[in-house]
């Protein structure tokens, strides 16, 4: 479960970082370069996507840490 959360967090982070570049390239292609680019809505960095990614990644590490604590407590008892 923690591995899938880590992968999901990495995908959210990649999507949040790469989305402005992909939209910029799509605007260049669809709107014939610079001719109509001023009318297109430009994308900025998606902060909410980065926060969601951080929550997934931190949650993944917390689950792993909790699992290690449980294993250690079972070995002691």
Secondary structure, 3 states (H helix, E strand, C coil): CHHHHHHHHHHHHHHHHHHHHHHHHHHHHHCCCCCCHHHCCCCCCCHHHHHHHHHHHHHHHHHHHHHHHHHHHHHHC
